[in-house]
Amino acid sequence: MHWMLALFSRNLRRPLVAITLLIFSSLSALYLFRIDALAWYFWHNNKHQDSGEHLKLRDYQVVLDGQAIPGLTDASGLTYNTSTHTLFTVLNQSPYIVELSLDGQVLRKILVEGVGDMEGITYVADQRFVIADEGDNRLIEAEIPPYATVVQTRHFPQLKLGLDEDGNQNIEGVSWDSVNQRLLIVKEKNPKRLLEVRGFIEPLPSNPGHLSIVDLDRSQRSIGAMRDLSSVTYHDDSGHFLLLSDESRLIKEYDRQGRAVSAMALWKGFHGLRKHVPQAEGIAVGPDKRIYIISEPNLLYVFRPIKRT
């Protein structure tokens, strides 16, 4: 009887090993080749391709493909200044904000005193910006005058968010929504979070001075398909926002109800890219709907919408 059981166990073990290896190799391929992101890319662009007045990310083509910006290291976060029509980014390993032309030329570097690890920046209005400091989960409303080369944040309004303290996986991006007078905040991972902050920049009309922080969990199912959240940007004209994932190499567009409606893949061969975007960390949309991407350490990408024939 014992020899029969041993023979049965030995024969049973082989298919179990084969099945285990198959599952392991499939999961490895899924992670390595980002098959999950690829599936979402085709799903959203086919399901919603004719719905609403969204940006239709599938129709974008790269026009500036990885322009290197000399003198920059670890660029993270990006915003479009509609007053000057320039871009602003932050360096997360040194305390500098950098103003760029739309084709990636450095216009000025601004030393920021009183910050730890900047990861995001968004333009509000006039000379006002909001900086996201990942080191202590802090938002800083900063005023950056024209031609300033040093900014002291000590006396600026600040807000520390009660996020999970998890080292280098906290606030990754911030965007000002001027239509709804709110900030959109993304936390990178463990867990990924999309937050809405009202009252920090502008008092709520119905309740002056009231501060509210809301976890926008209505789109968590769709956000969950993205491996991390690197940045966020709001598009005033459509009322939609874009989420950027470095690990998925994917941009997803969400409508006012928090539903994903289109996607852009940041992989070689997609949208005219000659190579993968290596580490996308910031995203911004211009008034002409052009999309700007900053990738560590110092690469700028620009995509423009094209008309399909």
FIBA-776845 format. One record per residue: residue number from 1; chain; x, y, z of N, C-alpha, C in turn. Coordinates in steps of 0.1 Angstrom, whole numbers. Example, Ala and Ser with C-alpha at 12.3 -4.5 7.8 and 13.67 -1.06 7.14 Angstrom:
FIBA-776845
{site 1,'A',{132,-57,78},{123,-45,78},{132,-33,78}}
{site 2,'A',{128,-22,71},{137,-11,71},{129,0,79}}
***
This chain:
FIBA-776845
{site 1,'A',{8,-12,0},{0,0,0},{9,13,0}}
{site 2,'A',{20,12,8},{28,24,9},{35,27,-4}}
{site 3,'A',{39,17,-12},{46,20,-25},{36,25,-35}}
{site 4,'A',{23,22,-34},{13,27,-43},{10,42,-40}}
{site 5,'A',{10,45,-27},{8,59,-23},{20,68,-27}}
{site 6,'A',{32,62,-26},{44,70,-30},{44,72,-45}}
{site 7,'A',{40,62,-53},{40,63,-67},{29,74,-71}}
{site 8,'A',{18,73,-65},{7,83,-68},{11,97,-65}}
{site 9,'A',{18,98,-53},{22,112,-49},{33,117,-58}}
{site 10,'A',{42,108,-63},{52,113,-72},{47,117,-85}}
{site 11,'A',{37,110,-90},{31,113,-103},{22,126,-102}}
{site 12,'A',{16,128,-90},{8,140,-88},{17,152,-87}}
{site 13,'A',{29,151,-82},{37,162,-79},{42,169,-92}}
{site 14,'A',{44,161,-103},{49,166,-115},{39,176,-122}}
{site 15,'A',{26,173,-123},{17,183,-129},{15,195,-120}}
{site 16,'A',{16,193,-106},{15,204,-97},{27,214,-99}}
{site 17,'A',{39,208,-101},{51,216,-103},{49,224,-117}}
{site 18,'A',{44,217,-127},{43,223,-140},{33,234,-139}}
{site 19,'A',{22,232,-132},{11,242,-131},{17,254,-123}}
{site 20,'A',{25,251,-112},{31,262,-104},{40,270,-113}}
{site 21,'A',{49,264,-121},{58,271,-129},{51,279,-140}}
{site 22,'A',{40,273,-145},{32,281,-155},{26,293,-149}}
{site 23,'A',{20,292,-137},{14,304,-130},{25,314,-128}}
{site 24,'A',{37,310,-123},{48,319,-119},{53,326,-132}}
{site 25,'A',{55,318,-142},{60,325,-155},{50,334,-161}}
{site 26,'A',{37,331,-159},{26,340,-165},{26,353,-157}}
{site 27,'A',{27,352,-143},{27,364,-135},{39,372,-138}}
{site 28,'A',{51,365,-140},{63,373,-143},{62,380,-156}}
{site 29,'A',{56,373,-166},{54,380,-179},{44,392,-178}}
{site 30,'A',{34,390,-170},{24,400,-168},{30,413,-162}}
{site 31,'A',{39,411,-152},{46,422,-146},{57,428,-155}}
{site 32,'A',{65,419,-161},{76,424,-169},{71,432,-181}}
{site 33,'A',{61,427,-188},{57,433,-201},{45,442,-199}}
{site 34,'A',{40,444,-186},{29,453,-183},{17,449,-191}}
{site 35,'A',{14,436,-192},{2,432,-199},{-11,437,-194}}
{site 36,'A',{-11,439,-180},{-23,445,-174},{-25,459,-179}}
{site 37,'A',{-15,467,-180},{-17,481,-185},{-21,481,-200}}
{site 38,'A',{-15,472,-207},{-18,471,-222},{-33,467,-223}}
{site 39,'A',{-38,458,-215},{-52,455,-216},{-61,467,-213}}
{site 40,'A',{-58,474,-203},{-65,487,-200},{-64,497,-211}}
{site 41,'A',{-53,498,-217},{-51,507,-228},{-61,505,-239}}
{site 42,'A',{-61,492,-244},{-70,489,-255},{-85,489,-251}}
{site 43,'A',{-88,485,-239},{-101,485,-234},{-107,499,-234}}
{site 44,'A',{-101,508,-228},{-106,522,-226},{-107,529,-240}}
{site 45,'A',{-97,527,-248},{-97,534,-261},{-107,529,-271}}
{site 46,'A',{-111,517,-269},{-121,511,-278},{-135,513,-272}}
{site 47,'A',{-137,511,-259},{-150,512,-253},{-155,526,-253}}
{site 48,'A',{-147,537,-251},{-152,550,-249},{-147,560,-261}}
{site 49,'A',{-143,554,-272},{-136,562,-282},{-145,573,-287}}
{site 50,'A',{-158,572,-287},{-167,582,-293},{-176,589,-283}}
{site 51,'A',{-173,587,-270},{-182,592,-260},{-177,606,-254}}
{site 52,'A',{-185,616,-254},{-182,628,-247},{-172,637,-254}}
{site 53,'A',{-169,648,-247},{-159,657,-252},{-146,656,-244}}
{site 54,'A',{-141,644,-244},{-129,642,-236},{-116,644,-245}}
{site 55,'A',{-105,643,-239},{-92,645,-247},{-89,635,-257}}
{site 56,'A',{-95,623,-256},{-92,612,-265},{-77,610,-267}}
{site 57,'A',{-71,604,-256},{-57,602,-255},{-51,593,-266}}
{site 58,'A',{-60,585,-272},{-55,576,-282},{-51,583,-295}}
{site 59,'A',{-56,596,-296},{-53,604,-308},{-41,613,-307}}
{site 60,'A',{-33,611,-297},{-21,619,-295},{-9,614,-301}}
{site 61,'A',{0,623,-306},{13,619,-312},{24,627,-306}}
{site 62,'A',{35,620,-304},{47,627,-298},{53,637,-308}}
{site 63,'A',{56,649,-303},{62,659,-312},{76,664,-306}}
{site 64,'A',{78,661,-293},{91,663,-287},{94,650,-279}}
{site 65,'A',{103,642,-284},{105,628,-279},{118,627,-271}}
{site 66,'A',{116,630,-258},{127,628,-248},{138,638,-250}}
{site 67,'A',{134,651,-250},{144,662,-251},{151,663,-238}}
{site 68,'A',{165,661,-238},{173,662,-226},{174,676,-222}}
{site 69,'A',{173,679,-209},{174,692,-203},{187,693,-196}}
{site 70,'A',{197,699,-201},{210,700,-194},{209,706,-180}}
{site 71,'A',{217,700,-171},{218,706,-158},{207,702,-148}}
{site 72,'A',{197,694,-153},{187,689,-144},{189,675,-139}}
{site 73,'A',{186,672,-127},{187,658,-122},{174,656,-113}}
{site 74,'A',{168,644,-115},{157,640,-107},{145,650,-107}}
{site 75,'A',{142,654,-120},{130,663,-122},{118,655,-119}}
{site 76,'A',{109,661,-111},{97,654,-106},{86,665,-105}}
{site 77,'A',{74,662,-111},{63,671,-110},{64,681,-121}}
{site 78,'A',{52,686,-126},{52,695,-137},{39,703,-137}}
{site 79,'A',{40,715,-141},{27,723,-142},{29,734,-153}}
{site 80,'A',{18,738,-159},{18,748,-170},{13,761,-164}}
{site 81,'A',{21,771,-165},{17,785,-161},{10,792,-172}}
{site 82,'A',{-3,794,-171},{-11,800,-181},{-8,815,-183}}
{site 83,'A',{-2,821,-173},{1,835,-174},{14,838,-182}}
{site 84,'A',{24,829,-180},{37,831,-187},{38,821,-199}}
{site 85,'A',{30,811,-200},{31,800,-210},{45,794,-209}}
{site 86,'A',{48,790,-197},{60,783,-194},{57,771,-185}}
{site 87,'A',{67,762,-183},{65,750,-175},{73,752,-162}}
{site 88,'A',{68,747,-151},{76,747,-139},{77,732,-134}}
{site 89,'A',{89,728,-130},{91,715,-124},{99,717,-111}}
{site 90,'A',{99,706,-103},{107,706,-91},{118,695,-91}}
{site 91,'A',{129,697,-84},{139,686,-83},{138,680,-69}}
{site 92,'A',{136,666,-69},{133,660,-56},{145,656,-48}}
{site 93,'A',{157,658,-53},{169,656,-46},{177,668,-42}}
{site 94,'A',{172,679,-47},{178,692,-43},{167,703,-43}}
{site 95,'A',{168,713,-35},{156,722,-32},{155,733,-43}}
{site 96,'A',{152,729,-55},{150,738,-66},{137,737,-74}}
{site 97,'A',{131,748,-77},{121,748,-87},{127,754,-100}}
{site 98,'A',{124,748,-111},{130,752,-124},{119,756,-134}}
{site 99,'A',{120,768,-140},{111,772,-150},{117,769,-164}}
{site 100,'A',{108,763,-172},{113,758,-185},{104,765,-196}}
{site 101,'A',{110,766,-208},{102,770,-220},{95,757,-224}}
{site 102,'A',{86,759,-233},{77,748,-238},{85,737,-246}}
{site 103,'A',{97,741,-250},{106,731,-257},{117,726,-248}}
{site 104,'A',{116,729,-235},{126,723,-225},{139,731,-223}}
{site 105,'A',{139,744,-226},{150,753,-223},{149,758,-209}}
{site 106,'A',{160,757,-201},{160,763,-187},{159,778,-187}}
{site 107,'A',{149,784,-181},{148,798,-181},{153,804,-168}}
{site 108,'A',{151,797,-157},{157,801,-144},{155,789,-134}}
{site 109,'A',{164,789,-124},{164,780,-113},{161,788,-100}}
{site 110,'A',{152,783,-92},{147,790,-80},{150,782,-68}}
{site 111,'A',{159,787,-59},{162,780,-47},{151,781,-37}}
{site 112,'A',{146,769,-32},{135,769,-23},{140,766,-9}}
{site 113,'A',{139,775,0},{143,773,14},{132,768,23}}
{site 114,'A',{134,758,31},{124,753,40},{116,741,35}}
{site 115,'A',{122,733,25},{115,721,20},{125,709,22}}
{site 116,'A',{119,697,22},{126,685,23},{128,678,10}}
{site 117,'A',{117,672,5},{118,664,-7},{106,668,-16}}
{site 118,'A',{107,678,-24},{96,682,-33},{93,671,-44}}
{site 119,'A',{81,668,-46},{77,659,-56},{66,664,-66}}
{site 120,'A',{59,675,-62},{49,680,-71},{48,695,-70}}
{site 121,'A',{42,701,-81},{40,715,-81},{28,718,-90}}
{site 122,'A',{20,728,-87},{9,732,-95},{7,747,-95}}
{site 123,'A',{4,752,-107},{1,767,-108},{-13,769,-104}}
{site 124,'A',{-15,780,-96},{-29,784,-92},{-33,796,-100}}
{site 125,'A',{-27,807,-97},{-31,820,-104},{-21,830,-101}}
{site 126,'A',{-20,841,-109},{-10,852,-107},{4,846,-104}}
{site 127,'A',{9,848,-92},{22,843,-89},{22,831,-79}}
{site 128,'A',{10,826,-77},{8,816,-67},{9,801,-72}}
{site 129,'A',{16,793,-64},{18,779,-68},{15,771,-55}}
{site 130,'A',{13,758,-56},{13,749,-45},{24,739,-47}}
{site 131,'A',{32,737,-37},{43,727,-38},{39,715,-29}}
{site 132,'A',{42,703,-34},{39,691,-26},{53,686,-21}}
{site 133,'A',{55,686,-7},{67,681,-1},{64,667,4}}
{site 134,'A',{70,657,-2},{67,643,1},{73,639,15}}
{site 135,'A',{84,646,19},{91,642,31},{82,642,43}}
{site 136,'A',{73,652,44},{64,652,56},{50,654,52}}
{site 137,'A',{46,649,40},{32,650,35},{27,664,36}}
{site 138,'A',{34,674,31},{30,688,33},{27,695,20}}
{site 139,'A',{17,703,20},{14,712,9},{18,726,13}}
{site 140,'A',{24,734,4},{29,747,7},{23,756,-4}}
{site 141,'A',{16,766,0},{12,777,-10},{23,787,-11}}
{site 142,'A',{29,787,-22},{41,796,-24},{38,807,-34}}
{site 143,'A',{44,818,-32},{44,829,-41},{57,830,-48}}
{site 144,'A',{58,830,-61},{70,830,-69},{70,842,-78}}
{site 145,'A',{75,853,-74},{75,865,-83},{83,863,-95}}
{site 146,'A',{81,871,-106},{89,870,-118},{103,873,-115}}
{site 147,'A',{112,866,-120},{127,868,-119},{132,864,-105}}
{site 148,'A',{124,859,-96},{129,855,-83},{138,843,-85}}
{site 149,'A',{149,843,-77},{158,831,-78},{159,824,-64}}
{site 150,'A',{153,830,-54},{152,824,-40},{138,826,-35}}
{site 151,'A',{133,815,-29},{119,816,-23},{121,810,-9}}
{site 152,'A',{116,817,2},{116,813,15},{102,809,19}}
{site 153,'A',{100,796,23},{86,791,25},{82,792,39}}
{site 154,'A',{90,796,48},{87,796,62},{74,803,66}}
{site 155,'A',{71,814,59},{59,822,63},{47,819,53}}
{site 156,'A',{48,810,44},{38,807,35},{27,797,42}}
{site 157,'A',{15,798,38},{5,788,43},{9,774,40}}
{site 158,'A',{7,765,50},{11,751,48},{0,742,54}}
{site 159,'A',{-1,730,48},{-10,721,53},{-4,707,53}}
{site 160,'A',{-4,701,65},{2,687,65},{-10,677,65}}
{site 161,'A',{-9,668,55},{-19,658,53},{-17,646,61}}
{site 162,'A',{-28,640,67},{-26,629,75},{-26,616,67}}
{site 163,'A',{-16,615,58},{-15,602,50},{-6,592,58}}
{site 164,'A',{-6,580,52},{2,569,58},{16,573,57}}
{site 165,'A',{23,573,68},{38,576,68},{45,564,63}}
{site 166,'A',{50,565,50},{56,553,44},{68,558,36}}
{site 167,'A',{77,565,42},{90,569,36},{88,576,23}}
{site 168,'A',{92,570,12},{93,576,-1},{81,572,-10}}
{site 169,'A',{69,569,-4},{58,566,-12},{46,574,-7}}
{site 170,'A',{48,586,-5},{37,595,0},{32,604,-12}}
{site 171,'A',{31,617,-9},{25,626,-19},{34,626,-32}}
{site 172,'A',{29,623,-43},{36,623,-56},{32,634,-65}}
{site 173,'A',{20,639,-64},{16,649,-74},{4,657,-68}}
{site 174,'A',{3,669,-74},{-7,679,-70},{-12,687,-82}}
{site 175,'A',{-25,690,-83},{-30,698,-94},{-41,706,-89}}
{site 176,'A',{-41,719,-93},{-52,728,-90},{-63,728,-100}}
{site 177,'A',{-75,726,-95},{-87,726,-103},{-94,739,-100}}
{site 178,'A',{-92,749,-110},{-98,762,-108},{-113,763,-110}}
{site 179,'A',{-119,753,-117},{-133,753,-119},{-140,749,-106}}
{site 180,'A',{-135,739,-99},{-142,735,-87},{-135,740,-74}}
{site 181,'A',{-124,748,-76},{-117,754,-65},{-112,743,-55}}
{site 182,'A',{-104,734,-60},{-99,723,-52},{-86,719,-57}}
{site 183,'A',{-79,712,-48},{-66,706,-52},{-68,691,-53}}
{site 184,'A',{-62,685,-63},{-62,670,-64},{-48,665,-60}}
{site 185,'A',{-48,655,-52},{-35,650,-46},{-34,635,-49}}
{site 186,'A',{-23,630,-53},{-21,616,-54},{-10,611,-45}}
{site 187,'A',{-12,600,-39},{-2,592,-31},{2,581,-39}}
{site 188,'A',{15,579,-39},{21,569,-49},{16,555,-48}}
{site 189,'A',{17,549,-36},{13,535,-34},{12,531,-20}}
{site 190,'A',{8,519,-17},{7,513,-4},{0,521,6}}
{site 191,'A',{-13,525,4},{-20,522,-8},{-20,535,-18}}
{site 192,'A',{-24,533,-30},{-26,544,-39},{-38,552,-35}}
{site 193,'A',{-37,565,-35},{-48,573,-31},{-50,586,-39}}
{site 194,'A',{-62,589,-42},{-65,602,-49},{-74,610,-39}}
{site 195,'A',{-69,622,-35},{-75,630,-25},{-80,643,-32}}
{site 196,'A',{-90,649,-26},{-95,662,-29},{-94,671,-17}}
{site 197,'A',{-87,682,-19},{-85,692,-8},{-92,705,-11}}
{site 198,'A',{-102,709,-3},{-109,722,-5},{-106,731,7}}
{site 199,'A',{-106,744,4},{-105,754,15},{-91,758,18}}
{site 200,'A',{-81,751,13},{-67,755,16},{-63,767,8}}
{site 201,'A',{-66,766,-5},{-62,778,-14},{-73,788,-14}}
{site 202,'A',{-85,784,-16},{-97,794,-17},{-107,789,-7}}
{site 203,'A',{-113,798,1},{-124,794,10},{-136,790,2}}
{site 204,'A',{-143,780,7},{-155,776,1},{-165,788,1}}
{site 205,'A',{-172,791,-10},{-182,802,-10},{-193,801,1}}
{site 206,'A',{-197,789,3},{-208,786,12},{-204,785,27}}
{site 207,'A',{-191,783,29},{-186,781,42},{-171,786,43}}
{site 208,'A',{-169,800,43},{-156,805,43},{-147,800,53}}
{site 209,'A',{-135,796,49},{-125,791,58},{-126,776,61}}
{site 210,'A',{-136,770,56},{-138,755,59},{-128,747,51}}
{site 211,'A',{-121,738,58},{-111,729,51},{-117,715,51}}
{site 212,'A',{-116,709,39},{-121,695,38},{-111,687,30}}
{site 213,'A',{-109,675,34},{-101,665,27},{-109,653,24}}
{site 214,'A',{-111,649,12},{-120,638,8},{-112,628,0}}
{site 215,'A',{-113,615,3},{-107,604,-4},{-117,601,-16}}
{site 216,'A',{-112,603,-28},{-121,601,-40},{-121,586,-43}}
{site 217,'A',{-128,578,-36},{-127,564,-38},{-137,559,-49}}
{site 218,'A',{-144,568,-55},{-154,564,-65},{-147,558,-77}}
{site 219,'A',{-134,561,-79},{-127,556,-91},{-116,546,-87}}
{site 220,'A',{-116,541,-75},{-105,533,-70},{-104,520,-78}}
{site 221,'A',{-115,514,-83},{-114,502,-91},{-105,504,-103}}
{site 222,'A',{-107,515,-110},{-100,519,-122},{-85,523,-118}}
{site 223,'A',{-84,530,-107},{-71,534,-102},{-63,522,-98}}
{site 224,'A',{-70,512,-93},{-63,500,-88},{-55,493,-99}}
{site 225,'A',{-59,495,-111},{-53,488,-123},{-39,494,-126}}
{site 226,'A',{-37,506,-120},{-24,513,-122},{-14,509,-111}}
{site 227,'A',{-2,506,-114},{7,500,-104},{11,511,-94}}
{site 228,'A',{12,523,-98},{15,534,-89},{9,547,-95}}
{site 229,'A',{9,557,-87},{4,570,-92},{16,580,-90}}
{site 230,'A',{21,585,-102},{32,594,-102},{28,609,-102}}
{site 231,'A',{17,612,-108},{13,626,-110},{-2,627,-114}}
{site 232,'A',{-7,639,-113},{-21,642,-116},{-22,656,-122}}
{site 233,'A',{-31,658,-132},{-33,671,-137},{-48,672,-141}}
{site 234,'A',{-53,684,-139},{-67,687,-142},{-68,695,-154}}
{site 235,'A',{-78,692,-163},{-80,699,-175},{-93,707,-174}}
{site 236,'A',{-92,721,-173},{-104,729,-170},{-114,728,-181}}
{site 237,'A',{-111,728,-193},{-121,729,-204},{-130,717,-204}}
{site 238,'A',{-125,705,-202},{-133,693,-202},{-138,689,-189}}
{site 239,'A',{-132,694,-178},{-136,690,-165},{-131,676,-161}}
{site 240,'A',{-121,671,-169},{-115,658,-167},{-101,659,-161}}
{site 241,'A',{-96,649,-155},{-83,649,-149},{-75,636,-155}}
{site 242,'A',{-62,638,-155},{-53,627,-160},{-45,622,-148}}
{site 243,'A',{-44,609,-147},{-35,602,-138},{-23,596,-145}}
{site 244,'A',{-11,598,-140},{1,592,-146},{7,581,-138}}
{site 245,'A',{10,570,-144},{17,559,-137},{30,556,-143}}
{site 246,'A',{41,558,-135},{54,555,-140},{56,540,-142}}
{site 247,'A',{52,532,-132},{54,517,-133},{46,511,-144}}
{site 248,'A',{34,516,-147},{26,510,-157},{29,517,-171}}
{site 249,'A',{37,527,-171},{39,535,-183},{26,539,-190}}
{site 250,'A',{17,545,-182},{4,547,-187},{-2,560,-182}}
{site 251,'A',{-10,567,-190},{-18,579,-186},{-32,575,-188}}
{site 252,'A',{-41,578,-178},{-55,575,-180},{-63,588,-177}}
{site 253,'A',{-73,590,-186},{-81,602,-184},{-94,598,-178}}
{site 254,'A',{-99,606,-168},{-111,603,-160},{-121,615,-162}}
{site 255,'A',{-134,611,-163},{-144,621,-165},{-148,627,-152}}
{site 256,'A',{-159,635,-152},{-164,642,-139},{-169,632,-129}}
{site 257,'A',{-173,620,-134},{-178,610,-125},{-168,600,-120}}
{site 258,'A',{-155,603,-124},{-144,594,-120},{-143,582,-128}}
{site 259,'A',{-149,581,-140},{-148,570,-149},{-136,571,-159}}
{site 260,'A',{-128,561,-160},{-117,562,-170},{-123,561,-184}}
{site 261,'A',{-119,571,-193},{-125,572,-206},{-115,571,-217}}
{site 262,'A',{-102,572,-215},{-92,570,-225},{-79,568,-219}}
{site 263,'A',{-69,564,-227},{-56,561,-221},{-45,563,-232}}
{site 264,'A',{-33,566,-227},{-21,568,-235},{-10,559,-230}}
{site 265,'A',{-4,551,-238},{7,542,-234},{20,549,-237}}
{site 266,'A',{29,549,-227},{42,555,-228},{53,545,-232}}
{site 267,'A',{50,537,-241},{59,526,-245},{64,528,-259}}
{site 268,'A',{76,523,-262},{82,523,-275},{72,519,-286}}
{site 269,'A',{70,527,-296},{61,523,-307},{47,528,-306}}
{site 270,'A',{43,533,-294},{30,538,-292},{31,554,-293}}
{site 271,'A',{21,559,-300},{20,574,-302},{33,580,-307}}
{site 272,'A',{40,572,-315},{52,577,-322},{65,577,-314}}
{site 273,'A',{65,571,-302},{77,571,-293},{87,562,-299}}
{site 274,'A',{100,567,-299},{111,558,-304},{116,549,-293}}
{site 275,'A',{114,553,-280},{118,544,-269},{107,545,-258}}
{site 276,'A',{108,536,-248},{99,538,-236},{103,551,-229}}
{site 277,'A',{92,557,-223},{95,568,-214},{100,562,-201}}
{site 278,'A',{113,564,-197},{119,556,-187},{113,558,-173}}
{site 279,'A',{110,570,-168},{105,572,-155},{97,584,-154}}
{site 280,'A',{84,584,-159},{76,595,-160},{71,600,-146}}
{site 281,'A',{74,612,-143},{71,617,-129},{62,629,-128}}
{site 282,'A',{60,636,-140},{51,648,-139},{44,649,-152}}
{site 283,'A',{32,655,-152},{23,657,-163},{16,670,-162}}
{site 284,'A',{14,677,-174},{7,690,-175},{0,690,-188}}
{site 285,'A',{-11,698,-189},{-18,700,-201},{-19,715,-204}}
{site 286,'A',{-15,719,-217},{-16,733,-220},{-29,737,-226}}
{site 287,'A',{-31,750,-228},{-44,755,-233},{-48,749,-247}}
{site 288,'A',{-38,745,-254},{-40,740,-268},{-42,724,-267}}
{site 289,'A',{-43,719,-255},{-45,705,-252},{-32,696,-254}}
{site 290,'A',{-21,703,-256},{-8,696,-257},{-5,690,-243}}
{site 291,'A',{0,678,-243},{4,672,-230},{19,671,-229}}
{site 292,'A',{23,676,-217},{38,676,-214},{41,666,-203}}
{site 293,'A',{52,658,-205},{56,648,-196},{70,651,-192}}
{site 294,'A',{73,651,-179},{87,651,-174},{91,638,-169}}
{site 295,'A',{103,633,-173},{107,620,-169},{121,621,-162}}
{site 296,'A',{123,615,-151},{136,615,-145},{146,608,-154}}
{site 297,'A',{158,613,-154},{163,624,-146},{160,638,-152}}
{site 298,'A',{159,639,-166},{159,652,-172},{153,652,-186}}
{site 299,'A',{143,644,-188},{137,643,-202},{123,649,-203}}
{site 300,'A',{121,657,-213},{108,663,-216},{102,657,-228}}
{site 301,'A',{89,654,-227},{81,649,-239},{69,658,-241}}
{site 302,'A',{66,660,-253},{54,668,-257},{46,660,-267}}
{site 303,'A',{33,659,-264},{23,652,-273},{13,662,-277}}
{site 304,'A',{9,661,-290},{-2,669,-295},{-13,661,-300}}
{site 305,'A',{-26,665,-299},{-37,658,-305},{-37,658,-320}}
{site 306,'A',{-40,647,-327},{-41,647,-341},{-55,643,-345}}
{site 307,'A',{-59,647,-357},{-72,644,-362},{-71,631,-370}}
{site 308,'A',{-81,622,-367},{-81,609,-374},{-89,611,-387}}
{site 309,'A',{-84,605,-398},{-91,606,-411},{-100,595,-412}}
***
